[in-house]
Amino acid sequence: MQKRQVVLAVDLDHTLIDTDMIYLCLKQIILKKIYLLPYIFYLRFFRGKPYAKEFLYQKTCIDVHNLPFNDDVMEYIRNEKDKYNHIILISGSYYKYVKAVYDYLKIFNSYAGTNLSINMISVNKVKYLNNKFNNPIFDYIGDNIKDLPIWKLSRKVLVVDHGNIINKISHLKYKVISKRY
């Protein structure tokens, strides 16, 4: 019988970074190309979030070198990396931005993000992990109530607390690895 892999899955927005890629992209659009805003809303509501995320990527330029990285999460990954067979950066952000962070940091074994066929959020992350790693044992670092379906299935619930998540996950055994108030 093949031994199950132990995987650390790390969210990007408000977890590994202290911001959100969509927020950064929309801010650029509003400041430099506001005329594109109606088309973004059209894509979001009539084609779906993945199409809007792709469009934002195509029309903006975010320098990942200047992102506000969460030092607590980075330290956790570095300190715990020997306990995992694989560390993946997995995010609802558009996959090309996720890849850019992956390439820049060089601390992950792989990455996954939203593409036109899947919005990599919530239960879609669990499906992806199960398919890629053949039903692994995984720990998940996240920050949001949308992460609840992932945490319910993870071995360790690892939390970046922005001051509002702890009350919603009090029924789970969790560990706060970063407080961001």
N, C-alpha and C positions, 0 to 999 in steps of 0.2 A: 504494500500500500504506500502511495506517495504521500510524503509529509506536506501538510498545508503550509503555504508561505505566510509569513507574518509581515504585514504591510502597514506603513504609516502613510495615511492620506492627509494632505494639508490643503486647506482652502486658501484662496488668494485674497479676495476682497474683505477688508476689515479683520483679517486674520493674519496672514503673512505681511500684508501692507495695511497701513492705517488710513486707507481710503478705499474708493471703489472705482474700478476702471470705467464703468459706464458714467459715473459722475464726472470723472476727468474728461472723458470724450465729449459729453454733453456741454461741459463748461467751455471747452474749445470751440464747439459748434456755435454756442450762444455768443461767444466773444468775437469769433472770426468769420463764421459762415451761417448766421442766423437764418438766412433764406432756406437752408436745408431742413430746418426744424419740422415744418409740415410733412415733408417726405418721410422723416424718421417716424413720426406718429402714424402715418399711413402704413409703413412697413410693420411697425409694432402691432397694430390692431388688425391688419388685413392679411399680412403674410406670416407674422409670428416674430417672437423675440429673437430667434437666431438670425433672421434676415436683418433686423434692426441692428443687432450687435455687429454683424459683418459690415454693414454700411458705415457704422460709426468707426470701425477700424479703418476702412478704406478712406474715410474723409478726415481723419485726425492723425496726429503724430504724437504719441506719448513716449518720452524718453524714460525707459525703465531704470536707467542709472540714477534718476532723480526721485524715484518713488520713496515714500516714507516707510521703510521696512520696519517691522516690529522686531526689535532686538530680542525680546523674550522668546518669541517663536523660533527665531534663528538659533538662539542658544539651545533651546530644547532639542531641535533637530540635530545639532552638532553633538550634544551630550548623549543623546539616545540612539544615534544612528547604528551603533553596533548591535542593538537589540532587534533590528529589522532586517529582513531579507531584501526589502525594496521600499524606497520612499518616493511617493508620487505627489506632484503638485496637481491638484484637480480643482477645477473652477468653472463657474458659470460664465466667466468672462470669455470673450472670443479667443479661440485656441491660439491664434497668432500672437496675441499679447501674453498668454500663458507661456508659450514657447519662448518668447523674448525674456521673460523673467527666469525661466528654467535655464536658458543659455547664459544669462548674466550671472546668476548665483552659483551655478555648478555644484549644488548640494543635493539635487534630486536625481533619481535614477530614470524617471520618466515624467511625462506631463499629459494632461487631458483637459480639454476645454470645450466650450460650445462651438459647434459647427452647424452647417445648414440642416443636417439631419437629426441633431440632438441638442437640446438645451441642457447642458451638464449641471443640473441642479438637483437637489433633494434625492429622491429615490433613483433618479437616473445615474447618480454617482455610485450608488450601491450596485446597480445592474452592471455598470461598467467595470467596477472592481471585481465583481464575481466572474464576469466573462473573461477579463484579462488575466486574472490570477487564479482561476479555477477554484472559486469559493474559498478565499483566503481568510485567515484571522486578521482583522485589521483594527487599527486605532485611528481615530479621526480628530483632527484639530479644526474646530469651527467656531462660529460666533453668533449664530442666528437661529431663530425658531424653525427656519426652513431646514436646518440641519438635524432636526429631531428624528426624522426617519432614518438617517444615517447613524446617529448616535444610538438609537434603539438596537441596531444590529452590530454595533462595534464592540470590541472587547474593552477598550478604554474610551471614555468620554473626556476629551481634552478641550478646554474652553478658553477662548479669549472673551473676557467679560467686559462688556461696555456699560454695565450697570443695569441691564434689563433682562438678561437671559437666565440668571440663576433661579429666579422664582418660577420660571417656566419649565425648568429641568430638575427641580428639587426631588422628583421621584426617581431620578437616575443617580448612580454613583459616578461622580464627576471629579475632575481635577482642574482647577483654574491654573493655567500656565502664564496668563497675562491679564492684567487689569488695565483697561483703557478708558478712563473717565474724562 
